[in-house]
């Protein structure tokens, strides 16, 4: 299983996502976005690829499938 998370520094939901994955022994690839241009680029990429409108981080993908943010992660089969 490949878990990808897109995060930013000082975002509590990003920290909670990583902590939850760590506690539950999941490995993941993290991409830390630095600044509004990188973040906006991610949002636009997700809209083009997955047809979703997002405006917050973290954003999570599992095996190339779009999951969403922290709340949506807690509703997946990983729980």
N, C-alpha and C positions, 0 to 999 in steps of 0.2 A: 504494500500500500504506500502511495506517495502522497504526503500531505504538504501543501504549499501554503504559507501564510504571508500576507503582505501587511507590514506594521509600520508604525511611526514611534519615535521615542516620546516618552512622557504621556502616552495614551493608556489610561487604566484598562480599557477593554483589551488592548493588545497584550498587556502584561497578564491579564487574567486568562486569555487564550493560551498563551505559552505555558503558564503555570498549570492549567488544566491538562494540557497535552503532556507535560512533564510528569505530573502526578500519576497519570494514567498510562505512563510508559509508551507514549507514541513518539516516534521520531518525526521530524518535520524539517522542511527547508524554509528558512525565513529570509524575506527580502525586506530590509528596512528602507523606507522611502524618506528622502531628505528634502523637504521643501514642498511648497504648493504645486510647483510645475510637475514634479514627479508623481505626486498624488493624483493630480488632475489627469495626467497621462494614463495612470492605471484605471481610473474611473472610465475614461473614454475607451480604453482597450477592452474592459469588461463589457461595456455597452455594445461594442461592435461584435465581440466574440460570443457573448452569452445573452445578449439582448436584455440586460438588466440595468436599471438606474440605481446607482449607489452614490452615497455621499459621506461615507464614514469608513473608518478602519477599526479593526482588522478586516481583511477580506480573505476568505479561505477557499481553497480548492482541494478536492480529494480525488486522486486518480484522474485528474484533468476535468472533473465535473465541478461546476460552481456550487458552493454550499452557501456562502453569505458571510455573515459576521459571527460574533461570539454566541449570540442567542440561537442562531440557526445551527451552529455546531452542536449545541446541547440537545438539539432535536434529531440528530443523526443516529445512525446505527452504532456509532462509536460509543455511545453512552451505555 
